[in-house]
Amino acid sequence: MKKLSMEELNRLTVEEYKKKDKAPLVIVLDNVRSLNNVGSAFRTSDAFLIKKIYLCGITGKPPHREIQKTALGATESVDWEYFDNTLAAIKNLKENGYIICSFEQTDQSVPLHTFTPKKERDYALIFGNEVFGVEESIIRESDQVIEIPQLGTKHSLNVSVSMGIAIWDFTVKLDNIDSKA
């Protein structure tokens, strides 16, 4: 066993990435304040061929040195759009047929491992502010609220960790992993 070299990884160029069919997923960042978390959203979205990222409210936008430090160039490959407020983004997504899934702990949230997305549908995955989470008004507009069960003393995960877990889970359940990957 040996670690693969950069050449052996056969990574896509930005041009090749842009031409690839994308996962039926859009990521929405609801007032995410950390530019490192924004960069991480880009990098994770690139890794799983996410269609687009919606940056909302106070969420930082490229180009920014702190975003680039974590994104490692993914701001060039992943499409993104900025909205002054998250409700406008949600309205846009609903008009385009997306199922809105907020990741938050509520009295009616469904554990991620029990949620099965439908393969013929498009999903918008909403992730909230590092301190306050997804805004209540966004939760009310959501079609589904999904929770990542946690077993320890803490009741929250870093937003970039939550994104990674959720995007991977949806990617697997939607059968978006190429058998050669």
N, CA, C and O of each residue as an XYZ file, in Angstrom:
724
protein
N       0.848     -1.169      0.000
C       0.000      0.000      0.000
C       0.890      1.228      0.000
O       1.871      1.307      0.739
N       0.524      2.198     -0.855
C       1.272      3.457     -0.882
C       0.315      4.612     -1.146
O      -0.719      4.460     -1.797
N       0.684      5.733     -0.635
C      -0.088      6.951     -0.843
C      -0.018      7.325     -2.326
O       1.036      7.209     -2.951
N      -1.154      7.777     -2.888
C      -1.185      8.181     -4.292
C      -0.557      9.554     -4.477
O      -0.707     10.442     -3.638
N       0.138      9.707     -5.574
C       0.713     11.016     -5.913
C      -0.382     11.902     -6.481
O      -1.466     11.415     -6.802
N      -0.120     13.175     -6.608
C      -1.088     14.111     -7.177
C      -1.489     13.691     -8.592
O      -2.657     13.799     -8.965
N      -0.532     13.219     -9.370
C      -0.824     12.770    -10.744
C      -1.740     11.550    -10.734
O      -2.647     11.448    -11.560
N      -1.509     10.628     -9.809
C      -2.304      9.395     -9.735
C      -3.744      9.642     -9.266
O      -4.616      8.801     -9.485
N      -3.995     10.778     -8.628
C      -5.351     11.093     -8.164
C      -6.292     11.451     -9.314
O      -7.512     11.372     -9.169
N      -5.725     11.844    -10.450
C      -6.525     12.170    -11.642
C      -7.647     13.175    -11.344
O      -8.795     12.959    -11.732
N      -7.317     14.247    -10.671
C      -8.295     15.276    -10.338
C      -8.733     16.030    -11.583
O      -7.968     16.185    -12.536
N      -9.981     16.500    -11.558
C     -10.521     17.280    -12.664
C      -9.868     18.654    -12.715
O      -9.458     19.194    -11.688
N      -9.775     19.211    -13.901
C      -9.422     20.619    -14.020
C     -10.699     21.419    -13.737
O     -11.792     20.853    -13.707
N     -10.563     22.713    -13.533
C     -11.743     23.558    -13.312
C     -12.680     23.462    -14.516
O     -13.897     23.389    -14.348
N     -12.129     23.461    -15.715
C     -12.950     23.375    -16.934
C     -13.708     22.051    -16.982
O     -14.889     22.022    -17.329
N     -13.030     20.954    -16.633
C     -13.693     19.643    -16.606
C     -14.778     19.601    -15.536
O     -15.856     19.046    -15.746
N     -14.472     20.197    -14.384
C     -15.450     20.248    -13.285
C     -16.725     20.971    -13.736
O     -17.836     20.503    -13.485
N     -16.555     22.099    -14.393
C     -17.706     22.900    -14.835
C     -18.611     22.111    -15.779
O     -19.820     22.342    -15.805
N     -18.048     21.185    -16.552
C     -18.812     20.415    -17.535
C     -19.483     19.167    -16.942
O     -20.390     18.605    -17.555
N     -19.048     18.737    -15.771
C     -19.572     17.515    -15.159
C     -21.021     17.699    -14.707
O     -21.424     18.799    -14.328
N     -21.800     16.616    -14.750
C     -23.130     16.627    -14.147
C     -22.953     16.794    -12.647
O     -22.089     16.165    -12.035
N     -23.773     17.641    -12.071
C     -23.658     17.943    -10.647
C     -24.689     17.160     -9.828
O     -25.709     16.707    -10.347
N     -24.395     17.020     -8.555
C     -25.337     16.425     -7.606
C     -26.568     17.327     -7.526
O     -26.456     18.537     -7.725
N     -27.727     16.765     -7.242
C     -28.948     17.575     -7.151
C     -29.035     18.327     -5.818
O     -30.070     18.323     -5.152
N     -27.930     18.968     -5.450
C     -27.838     19.637     -4.154
C     -27.329     21.062     -4.301
O     -26.406     21.340     -5.066
N     -27.958     21.954     -3.545
C     -27.487     23.323     -3.378
C     -27.242     23.506     -1.889
O     -28.038     23.058     -1.064
N     -26.146     24.159     -1.547
C     -25.827     24.463     -0.152
C     -26.183     25.920      0.107
O     -25.835     26.800     -0.680
N     -26.882     26.174      1.221
C     -27.255     27.534      1.602
C     -26.611     27.841      2.943
O     -26.826     27.130      3.925
N     -25.818     28.908      2.976
C     -25.199     29.352      4.222
C     -25.985     30.539      4.755
O     -25.978     31.620      4.165
N     -26.662     30.328      5.874
C     -27.532     31.312      6.509
C     -26.742     32.089      7.564
O     -26.638     31.669      8.717
N     -26.189     33.228      7.147
C     -25.466     34.110      8.070
C     -24.288     33.428      8.770
O     -24.104     33.569      9.979
N     -23.508     32.700      8.005
C     -22.304     32.058      8.539
C     -21.216     33.123      8.622
O     -20.869     33.744      7.617
N     -20.681     33.332      9.822
C     -19.769     34.462     10.025
C     -18.307     34.133      9.766
O     -17.532     35.020      9.409
N     -17.916     32.870      9.938
C     -16.501     32.511      9.789
C     -16.141     32.331      8.318
O     -16.727     31.505      7.617
N     -15.179     33.108      7.869
C     -14.721     32.986      6.486
C     -14.049     31.637      6.250
O     -14.068     31.126      5.130
N     -13.458     31.056      7.287
C     -12.886     29.708      7.162
C     -13.988     28.681      6.914
O     -13.800     27.754      6.125
N     -15.126     28.833      7.573
C     -16.252     27.925      7.337
C     -16.811     28.099      5.926
O     -17.224     27.123      5.300
N     -16.828     29.320      5.425
C     -17.276     29.571      4.049
C     -16.319     28.874      3.078
O     -16.760     28.208      2.141
N     -15.029     29.026      3.300
C     -14.045     28.356      2.454
C     -14.206     26.851      2.494
O     -14.087     26.179      1.469
N     -14.474     26.326      3.662
C     -14.689     24.890      3.818
C     -15.930     24.436      3.043
O     -15.940     23.349      2.467
N     -16.964     25.262      3.030
C     -18.178     24.936      2.256
C     -17.836     24.808      0.781
O     -18.317     23.896      0.108
N     -17.015     25.705      0.279
C     -16.600     25.627     -1.128
C     -15.791     24.360     -1.390
O     -16.031     23.655     -2.370
N     -14.853     24.081     -0.528
C     -13.974     22.927     -0.740
C     -14.766     21.619     -0.683
O     -14.560     20.740     -1.521
N     -15.660     21.478      0.282
C     -16.492     20.275      0.397
C     -17.459     20.181     -0.780
O     -17.691     19.094     -1.308
N     -18.016     21.301     -1.188
C     -18.937     21.307     -2.330
C     -18.231     20.879     -3.608
O     -18.800     20.151     -4.422
N     -16.999     21.327     -3.784
C     -16.207     20.897     -4.937
C     -15.985     19.387     -4.891
O     -16.127     18.710     -5.910
N     -15.646     18.867     -3.744
C     -15.333     17.439     -3.603
C     -16.507     16.548     -4.003
O     -16.302     15.426     -4.464
N     -17.730     17.038     -3.831
C     -18.919     16.214     -4.085
C     -19.792     16.740     -5.223
O     -20.970     16.398     -5.315
N     -19.209     17.576     -6.092
C     -19.905     18.084     -7.285
C     -21.256     18.729     -6.961
O     -22.262     18.451     -7.614
N     -21.259     19.586     -5.951
C     -22.476     20.308     -5.569
C     -22.788     21.342     -6.648
O     -21.891     21.988     -7.190
N     -24.080     21.485     -6.947
C     -24.530     22.377     -8.015
C     -24.157     23.839     -7.774
O     -23.672     24.525     -8.673
N     -24.394     24.305     -6.534
C     -24.209     25.730     -6.271
C     -24.224     25.985     -4.768
O     -24.766     25.194     -3.996
N     -23.626     27.088     -4.370
C     -23.703     27.559     -2.985
C     -24.411     28.904     -2.993
O     -24.099     29.774     -3.806
N     -25.367     29.070     -2.085
C     -26.017     30.358     -1.878
C     -25.437     30.954     -0.596
O     -25.547     30.354      0.474
N     -24.829     32.111     -0.700
C     -24.254     32.819      0.432
C     -25.246     33.902      0.844
O     -25.608     34.755      0.033
N     -25.691     33.869      2.108
C     -26.785     34.756      2.523
C     -26.432     35.611      3.736
O     -25.708     35.188      4.638
N     -26.974     36.834      3.722
C     -26.825     37.733      4.863
C     -25.391     38.145      5.099
O     -24.727     38.660      4.200
N     -24.907     37.913      6.329
C     -23.555     38.336      6.694
C     -22.466     37.379      6.188
O     -21.277     37.634      6.378
N     -22.869     36.293      5.555
C     -21.896     35.325      5.050
C     -20.945     36.014      4.079
O     -21.377     36.710      3.159
N     -19.652     35.815      4.292
C     -18.647     36.417      3.417
C     -18.680     35.808      2.026
O     -19.146     34.686      1.832
N     -18.174     36.573      1.057
C     -18.170     36.101     -0.322
C     -16.786     36.265     -0.944
O     -16.021     37.156     -0.575
N     -16.487     35.390     -1.890
C     -15.217     35.523     -2.613
C     -15.226     36.789     -3.459
O     -16.303     37.281     -3.794
N     -14.093     37.323     -3.809
C     -12.779     36.850     -3.385
C     -12.428     37.416     -2.015
O     -12.649     38.596     -1.742
N     -11.898     36.590     -1.187
C     -11.421     37.015      0.129
C     -10.307     36.067      0.546
O     -10.441     34.849      0.425
N      -9.222     36.621      1.030
C      -8.041     35.834      1.391
C      -8.362     34.738      2.401
O      -7.858     33.622      2.272
N      -9.187     35.031      3.399
C      -9.517     34.042      4.433
C     -10.375     32.901      3.878
O     -10.246     31.759      4.319
N     -11.242     33.202      2.921
C     -12.037     32.146      2.280
C     -11.110     31.277      1.438
O     -11.178     30.048      1.490
N     -10.249     31.923      0.666
C      -9.327     31.203     -0.223
C      -8.392     30.271      0.540
O      -8.038     29.198      0.052
N      -7.993     30.690      1.745
C      -7.061     29.899      2.542
C      -7.631     28.499      2.804
O      -6.884     27.521      2.816
N      -8.927     28.400      3.009
C      -9.566     27.109      3.281
C     -10.119     26.472      2.016
O     -10.099     25.248      1.889
N     -10.610     27.269      1.082
C     -11.228     26.747     -0.142
C     -10.206     26.113     -1.081
O     -10.545     25.227     -1.866
N      -8.968     26.562     -1.002
C      -7.899     26.039     -1.865
C      -8.272     26.052     -3.347
O      -8.007     25.092     -4.071
N      -8.891     27.149     -3.790
C      -9.211     27.295     -5.210
C     -10.614     26.868     -5.592
O     -11.022     27.076     -6.735
N     -11.366     26.278     -4.677
C     -12.720     25.788     -5.002
C     -13.701     26.912     -5.329
O     -14.763     26.649     -5.893
N     -13.372     28.149     -4.991
C     -14.257     29.261     -5.365
C     -14.247     29.464     -6.881
O     -15.135     30.118     -7.427
N     -13.253     28.909     -7.551
C     -13.177     28.999     -9.015
C     -14.011     27.913     -9.690
O     -14.464     28.098    -10.820
N     -14.217     26.792     -9.017
C     -14.939     25.675     -9.635
C     -16.415     25.648     -9.260
O     -17.253     25.331    -10.105
N     -16.750     25.970     -8.032
C     -18.130     25.863     -7.557
C     -18.878     27.170     -7.832
O     -18.412     28.250     -7.468
N     -20.037     27.059     -8.475
C     -20.873     28.233     -8.717
C     -21.460     28.714     -7.395
O     -21.753     27.918     -6.504
N     -21.627     30.035     -7.284
C     -22.213     30.599     -6.078
C     -23.008     31.853     -6.428
O     -22.828     32.468     -7.479
N     -23.889     32.201     -5.503
C     -24.718     33.395     -5.656
C     -24.923     33.991     -4.276
O     -25.001     33.270     -3.281
N     -25.010     35.324     -4.223
C     -25.215     36.008     -2.946
C     -26.645     36.537     -2.862
O     -27.183     37.054     -3.841
N     -27.255     36.402     -1.677
C     -28.572     36.961     -1.377
C     -28.465     37.799     -0.102
O     -27.825     37.386      0.865
N     -29.091     38.972     -0.103
C     -29.079     39.811      1.098
C     -29.683     39.098      2.298
O     -29.206     39.236      3.424
N     -30.741     38.333      2.041
C     -31.331     37.576      3.144
C     -31.687     36.168      2.696
O     -31.956     35.919      1.521
N     -31.684     35.267      3.644
C     -31.868     33.850      3.356
C     -33.276     33.549      2.867
O     -33.459     32.649      2.047
N     -34.276     34.280      3.350
C     -35.648     34.035      2.888
C     -35.776     34.248      1.380
O     -36.511     33.517      0.717
N     -35.077     35.230      0.834
C     -35.094     35.451     -0.617
C     -34.483     34.263     -1.350
O     -34.971     33.858     -2.405
N     -33.423     33.715     -0.793
C     -32.790     32.538     -1.394
C     -33.743     31.345     -1.359
O     -33.863     30.609     -2.339
N     -34.415     31.161     -0.234
C     -35.367     30.050     -0.075
C     -36.512     30.193     -1.076
O     -36.928     29.216     -1.701
N     -37.012     31.408     -1.220
C     -38.099     31.651     -2.181
C     -37.643     31.275     -3.590
O     -38.377     30.616     -4.327
N     -36.446     31.687     -3.959
C     -35.883     31.358     -5.267
C     -35.779     29.843     -5.452
O     -36.152     29.315     -6.500
N     -35.284     29.162     -4.454
C     -35.120     27.711     -4.538
C     -36.462     26.994     -4.634
O     -36.609     26.056     -5.418
N     -37.442     27.428     -3.841
C     -38.778     26.814     -3.888
C     -39.407     26.996     -5.272
O     -40.020     26.076     -5.812
N     -39.246     28.197     -5.837
C     -39.781     28.453     -7.176
C     -39.150     27.550     -8.226
O     -39.743     27.296     -9.275
N     -37.937     27.065     -7.936
C     -37.234     26.172     -8.849
C     -37.358     24.695     -8.464
O     -36.620     23.849     -8.967
N     -38.302     24.399     -7.563
C     -38.641     23.014     -7.241
C     -37.770     22.311     -6.215
O     -37.847     21.090     -6.079
N     -36.947     23.051     -5.493
C     -36.082     22.428     -4.493
C     -36.851     22.080     -3.223
O     -37.754     22.809     -2.813
N     -36.485     20.963     -2.607
C     -36.950     20.613     -1.273
C     -35.964     21.266     -0.308
O     -34.753     21.070     -0.410
N     -36.497     22.040      0.620
C     -35.683     22.814      1.558
C     -35.458     22.008      2.836
O     -36.412     21.665      3.534
N     -34.199     21.710      3.138
C     -33.834     20.923      4.318
C     -32.898     21.734      5.203
O     -31.740     21.963      4.854
N     -33.406     22.163      6.340
C     -32.561     22.872      7.299
C     -31.921     21.859      8.240
O     -32.551     20.885      8.649
N     -30.665     22.105      8.572
C     -29.972     21.261      9.533
C     -29.961     21.987     10.859
O     -29.222     22.950     11.065
N     -30.806     21.493     11.758
C     -31.000     22.164     13.041
C     -31.654     21.182     14.007
O     -32.232     20.179     13.588
N     -31.559     21.478     15.302
C     -32.219     20.680     16.333
C     -33.530     21.370     16.692
O     -33.534     22.481     17.222
N     -34.638     20.701     16.398
C     -35.961     21.247     16.722
C     -36.810     20.141     17.347
O     -36.394     18.985     17.419
N     -38.012     20.520     17.799
C     -38.922     19.527     18.381
C     -39.480     18.572     17.328
O     -40.102     17.569     17.678
N     -39.268     18.864     16.048
C     -39.764     17.973     14.995
C     -38.673     17.558     14.003
O     -38.983     17.083     12.910
N     -37.419     17.728     14.367
C     -36.338     17.354     13.451
C     -36.257     15.825     13.337
O     -36.608     15.087     14.257
N     -35.786     15.394     12.186
C     -35.641     13.981     11.862
C     -34.142     13.647     11.901
O     -33.337     14.394     11.345
N     -33.759     12.552     12.538
C     -32.340     12.178     12.536
C     -31.843     11.918     11.106
O     -32.527     11.273     10.312
N     -30.669     12.418     10.793
C     -30.119     12.299      9.444
C     -30.095     10.855      8.960
O     -30.433     10.587      7.807
N     -29.705      9.928      9.817
C     -29.585      8.534      9.378
C     -30.930      7.899      9.020
O     -30.958      6.851      8.374
N     -32.045      8.514      9.430
C     -33.365      7.964      9.088
C     -33.998      8.663      7.883
O     -35.018      8.205      7.366
N     -33.403      9.762      7.437
C     -33.962     10.517      6.306
C     -33.460      9.927      4.987
O     -32.261      9.722      4.799
N     -34.397      9.661      4.084
C     -34.041      9.133      2.773
C     -34.479     10.112      1.691
O     -35.672     10.239      1.418
N     -33.524     10.807      1.071
C     -33.897     11.724     -0.013
C     -34.356     10.939     -1.238
O     -33.895      9.826     -1.490
N     -35.278     11.544     -1.996
C     -35.773     10.928     -3.225
C     -34.818     11.265     -4.362
O     -34.437     12.422     -4.539
N     -34.440     10.263     -5.121
C     -33.426     10.439     -6.156
C     -33.852     11.375     -7.284
O     -32.992     11.966     -7.938
N     -35.119     11.521     -7.525
C     -35.560     12.357     -8.645
C     -35.814     13.821     -8.240
O     -36.341     14.599     -9.035
N     -35.446     14.186     -7.031
C     -35.692     15.538     -6.542
C     -34.393     16.309     -6.325
O     -33.316     15.726     -6.204
N     -34.523     17.639     -6.280
C     -33.398     18.524     -5.966
C     -33.563     19.003     -4.526
O     -34.679     19.246     -4.067
N     -32.447     19.134     -3.825
C     -32.463     19.520     -2.412
C     -31.584     20.727     -2.159
O     -30.513     20.876     -2.748
N     -32.062     21.589     -1.268
C     -31.265     22.694     -0.747
C     -30.996     22.384      0.721
O     -31.924     22.205      1.510
N     -29.725     22.324      1.073
C     -29.324     22.021      2.441
C     -28.902     23.315      3.115
O     -27.941     23.962      2.696
N     -29.632     23.691      4.171
C     -29.422     24.969      4.852
C     -28.593     24.754      6.116
O     -28.906     23.901      6.947
N     -27.530     25.549      6.238
C     -26.675     25.508      7.425
C     -26.590     26.905      8.007
O     -26.440     27.882      7.274
N     -26.686     27.000      9.342
C     -26.821     28.302      9.977
C     -25.581     28.845     10.648
O     -24.500     28.256     10.611
N     -25.784     29.983     11.259
C     -24.768     30.735     11.983
C     -24.139     29.872     13.078
O     -24.807     29.046     13.700
N     -22.848     30.083     13.297
C     -22.086     29.288     14.252
C     -22.609     29.388     15.688
O     -22.442     28.447     16.464
N     -23.231     30.497     16.053
C     -23.738     30.668     17.418
C     -25.242     30.429     17.489
O     -25.722     29.749     18.396
N     -25.984     30.985     16.539
C     -27.444     30.974     16.617
C     -28.112     29.906     15.755
O     -29.320     29.694     15.868
N     -27.353     29.233     14.900
C     -27.930     28.197     14.055
C     -28.759     28.780     12.919
O     -28.589     29.936     12.533
N     -29.659     27.954     12.393
C     -30.552     28.375     11.314
C     -31.645     29.249     11.919
O     -32.235     28.904     12.943
N     -31.906     30.376     11.281
C     -32.921     31.298     11.799
C     -34.302     30.639     11.830
O     -34.647     29.840     10.959
N     -35.078     30.992     12.850
C     -36.423     30.438     13.055
C     -37.315     30.635     11.822
O     -38.082     29.741     11.464
N     -37.217     31.791     11.177
C     -38.046     32.043      9.988
C     -37.694     31.084      8.852
O     -38.563     30.718      8.060
N     -36.449     30.682      8.766
C     -36.009     29.732      7.738
C     -36.510     28.332      8.088
O     -36.946     27.589      7.208
N     -36.451     27.977      9.353
C     -36.965     26.678      9.798
C     -38.440     26.557      9.429
O     -38.875     25.510      8.949
N     -39.209     27.617      9.650
C     -40.652     27.594      9.321
C     -40.898     27.418      7.822
O     -41.921     26.858      7.427
N     -39.981     27.884      6.996
C     -40.111     27.759      5.535
C     -39.553     26.440      4.997
O     -39.667     26.152      3.806
N     -38.955     25.651      5.873
C     -38.309     24.406      5.440
C     -39.334     23.300      5.232
O     -40.341     23.220      5.936
N     -39.057     22.455      4.256
C     -39.888     21.273      4.029
C     -39.512     20.171      5.006
O     -40.336     19.324      5.352
N     -38.265     20.192      5.445
C     -37.753     19.162      6.340
C     -36.688     19.784      7.234
O     -35.879     20.593      6.779
N     -36.693     19.405      8.499
C     -35.611     19.798      9.401
C     -34.912     18.514      9.821
O     -35.533     17.579     10.327
N     -33.612     18.496      9.598
C     -32.818     17.292      9.826
C     -31.775     17.586     10.908
O     -31.159     18.651     10.938
N     -31.606     16.619     11.776
C     -30.650     16.750     12.881
C     -29.586     15.672     12.769
O     -29.883     14.520     12.452
N     -28.358     16.052     13.028
C     -27.269     15.073     13.098
C     -27.168     14.656     14.564
O     -26.734     15.450     15.398
N     -27.562     13.418     14.892
C     -27.527     12.981     16.286
C     -26.106     13.046     16.855
O     -25.130     12.715     16.181
N     -26.022     13.478     18.097
C     -24.739     13.598     18.779
C     -24.831     12.899     20.128
O     -25.878     12.925     20.774
N     -23.750     12.282     20.548
C     -23.796     11.405     21.714
C     -23.067     11.930     22.938
O     -23.219     11.376     24.027
N     -22.287     12.976     22.785
C     -21.470     13.466     23.894
C     -22.132     14.581     24.689
O     -23.356     14.713     24.703
N     -21.305     15.375     25.345
C     -21.809     16.458     26.191
C     -22.143     17.715     25.398
O     -22.921     18.548     25.865
N     -21.572     17.866     24.220
C     -21.838     19.050     23.388
C     -23.072     18.797     22.537
O     -23.365     17.657     22.177
N     -23.777     19.843     22.226
C     -25.017     19.714     21.450
C     -24.928     20.440     20.122
O     -25.945     20.816     19.538
N     -23.703     20.634     19.648
C     -23.554     21.248     18.336
C     -22.228     20.820     17.733
O     -21.279     20.470     18.436
N     -22.195     20.860     16.414
C     -20.975     20.591     15.661
C     -20.587     21.865     14.939
O     -21.438     22.715     14.677
N     -19.312     22.005     14.615
C     -18.908     23.121     13.773
C     -19.678     23.025     12.463
O     -19.904     21.927     11.955
N     -20.079     24.159     11.918
C     -20.900     24.172     10.707
C     -20.199     23.471      9.549
O     -20.864     22.821      8.741
N     -18.895     23.581      9.447
C     -18.197     22.912      8.349
C     -18.207     21.391      8.537
O     -18.261     20.649      7.557
N     -18.156     20.932      9.772
C     -18.252     19.499     10.050
C     -19.657     19.009      9.713
O     -19.817     17.962      9.086
N     -20.672     19.761     10.128
C     -22.061     19.403      9.803
C     -22.271     19.305      8.300
O     -22.920     18.377      7.817
N     -21.718     20.268      7.558
C     -21.833     20.234      6.095
C     -21.202     18.974      5.531
O     -21.792     18.303      4.684
N     -20.008     18.653      5.997
C     -19.325     17.468      5.498
C     -20.124     16.199      5.739
O     -20.254     15.361      4.846
N     -20.659     16.056      6.944
C     -21.458     14.873      7.285
C     -22.717     14.827      6.415
O     -23.034     13.791      5.832
N     -23.424     15.939      6.331
C     -24.692     15.977      5.590
C     -24.492     15.759      4.092
O     -25.228     14.994      3.468
N     -23.504     16.426      3.523
C     -23.266     16.291      2.081
C     -22.850     14.857      1.759
O     -23.323     14.292      0.772
N     -21.990     14.267      2.556
C     -21.588     12.877      2.336
C     -22.810     11.958      2.426
O     -22.994     11.089      1.574
N     -23.637     12.144      3.447
C     -24.817     11.300      3.638
C     -25.755     11.400      2.427
O     -26.198     10.377      1.905
N     -26.052     12.606      1.987
C     -26.922     12.793      0.816
C     -26.268     12.208     -0.435
O     -26.944     11.578     -1.248
N     -24.968     12.410     -0.592
C     -24.247     11.886     -1.761
C     -24.374     10.368     -1.835
O     -24.643      9.818     -2.903
N     -24.184      9.700     -0.719
C     -24.288      8.241     -0.680
C     -25.736      7.802     -0.935
O     -25.982      6.920     -1.757
N     -26.681      8.412     -0.234
C     -28.083      8.002     -0.363
C     -28.650      8.291     -1.755
O     -29.548      7.585     -2.213
N     -28.141      9.309     -2.422
C     -28.606      9.634     -3.778
C     -27.816      8.873     -4.836
O     -28.032      9.064     -6.033
N     -26.908      8.018     -4.401
C     -26.124      7.187     -5.319
C     -25.260      8.016     -6.258
O     -25.132      7.684     -7.436
N     -24.662      9.095     -5.747
C     -23.860      9.979     -6.582
C     -22.375      9.665     -6.560
O     -21.571     10.444     -7.072
N     -22.002      8.538     -5.976
C     -20.587      8.154     -5.964
C     -20.323      7.306     -7.195
O     -20.938      6.258     -7.391
N     -19.419      7.766     -8.004
C     -19.000      7.013     -9.190
C     -18.323      5.743     -8.715
O     -17.491      5.785     -7.809
N     -18.668      4.619     -9.310
C     -18.106      3.337     -8.887
C     -16.585      3.292     -9.000
O     -15.940      2.451     -8.372
N     -16.009      4.191     -9.796
C     -14.551      4.217     -9.948
C     -13.895      5.098     -8.879
O     -12.671      5.106     -8.743
N     -14.707      5.831     -8.128
C     -14.132      6.761     -7.132
C     -13.549      6.008     -5.959
O     -13.026      6.623     -5.030
